[in-house]
Amino acid sequence: MDTQSVRQSLPDRLIINLHNYRIGIIHGWGMPFGIEKKLLREIGRVDCLVYGHTHRAANEVRDGILFFNPGSATDKRFASRNTIGILEVGEKIDGKIIEL
């Protein structure tokens, strides 16, 4: 939903290597059903997938990957609650969802 100038100035995906972890960041697109599998195919092998698009908070480890979506701080059209997320990376990766 960003303007063309914003989309052109930012990458559509980003991989960050931090504390021996590979963290993939991607917004997402399309229907929310199965979005995490679709995004993993797009971004490749990661230890943590940070994504958005669904406006629904997620903080769950499956198959050794942390799937982390901070949700939406302002929009209640797609989510029943407003949230933000904090991702802590050190000896391990921990996500925290905070309801506003």
C-alpha positions as CSV (number, residue, x, y, z in Angstrom):
1,M,0.0,0.0,0.0
2,D,3.1,2.3,0.0
3,T,3.6,4.8,-2.7
4,Q,5.7,3.9,-5.8
5,S,8.6,6.1,-4.5
6,V,8.7,4.2,-1.2
7,R,8.5,0.8,-3.0
8,Q,11.4,1.8,-5.3
9,S,13.6,3.0,-2.5
10,L,13.3,-0.1,-0.2
11,P,14.1,-3.7,-1.0
12,D,11.2,-6.1,-1.2
13,R,13.1,-8.5,1.1
14,L,16.1,-8.3,3.3
15,I,18.3,-10.9,5.0
16,I,20.2,-9.8,8.1
17,N,22.9,-12.0,9.7
18,L,23.1,-11.3,13.4
19,H,24.7,-13.3,16.2
20,N,25.0,-16.3,13.9
21,Y,21.3,-16.1,13.0
22,R,19.9,-15.5,9.5
23,I,16.8,-13.3,9.8
24,G,14.6,-12.8,6.8
25,I,12.4,-9.7,6.5
26,I,9.6,-9.5,4.0
27,H,6.2,-7.9,3.9
28,G,4.1,-10.5,2.1
29,W,1.2,-10.4,-0.3
30,G,-1.9,-12.2,-1.3
31,M,-4.3,-14.2,0.8
32,P,-3.2,-14.9,4.4
33,F,-3.8,-18.6,4.2
34,G,-0.5,-20.4,3.8
35,I,1.4,-17.1,3.7
36,E,4.4,-18.3,5.8
37,K,5.1,-21.2,3.4
38,K,4.9,-18.9,0.5
39,L,7.3,-16.4,2.1
40,L,9.8,-19.0,3.0
41,R,9.9,-20.2,-0.6
42,E,10.5,-16.6,-1.6
43,I,13.2,-15.7,1.0
44,G,15.0,-19.1,1.4
45,R,16.5,-20.7,4.5
46,V,16.3,-18.5,7.6
47,D,16.3,-18.9,11.4
48,C,13.6,-16.3,11.8
49,L,11.0,-14.9,9.3
50,V,9.7,-11.4,10.1
51,Y,6.7,-10.6,8.0
52,G,3.6,-8.4,7.9
53,H,0.7,-8.1,5.5
54,T,-1.9,-10.1,7.5
55,H,-2.1,-7.5,10.3
56,R,-2.3,-10.5,12.7
57,A,0.4,-11.0,15.3
58,A,2.4,-14.2,15.2
59,N,5.2,-15.4,17.4
60,E,5.7,-19.1,17.0
61,V,8.6,-21.5,16.4
62,R,7.9,-24.3,13.9
63,D,10.5,-26.6,12.4
64,G,13.2,-24.6,14.1
65,I,12.1,-21.3,12.5
66,L,10.6,-18.4,14.5
67,F,7.7,-16.9,12.5
68,F,7.3,-13.4,13.7
69,N,4.6,-10.9,12.7
70,P,4.3,-7.8,15.0
71,G,0.6,-7.4,13.9
72,S,-0.8,-3.9,13.5
73,A,-0.5,-1.0,15.9
74,T,-3.4,0.9,14.3
75,D,-5.6,-1.2,12.0
76,K,-8.5,-3.2,13.4
77,R,-10.0,-4.1,10.0
78,F,-8.0,-7.3,9.8
79,A,-7.0,-8.0,13.4
80,S,-9.1,-8.1,16.5
81,R,-6.4,-6.3,18.6
82,N,-3.7,-3.7,18.1
83,T,-0.2,-5.0,18.7
84,I,3.5,-4.2,18.2
85,G,6.4,-6.6,18.4
86,I,9.9,-6.7,19.8
87,L,12.4,-9.1,18.5
88,E,15.5,-9.8,20.8
89,V,18.5,-11.4,19.2
90,G,21.4,-12.7,21.4
91,E,22.2,-16.2,22.4
92,K,18.7,-17.1,21.0
93,I,16.0,-15.3,19.1
94,D,13.0,-14.3,21.2
95,G,9.9,-12.5,20.0
96,K,7.4,-10.6,22.2
97,I,4.0,-9.4,21.1
98,I,2.7,-6.4,23.1
99,E,-1.0,-5.6,23.0
100,L,-1.8,-1.9,22.9
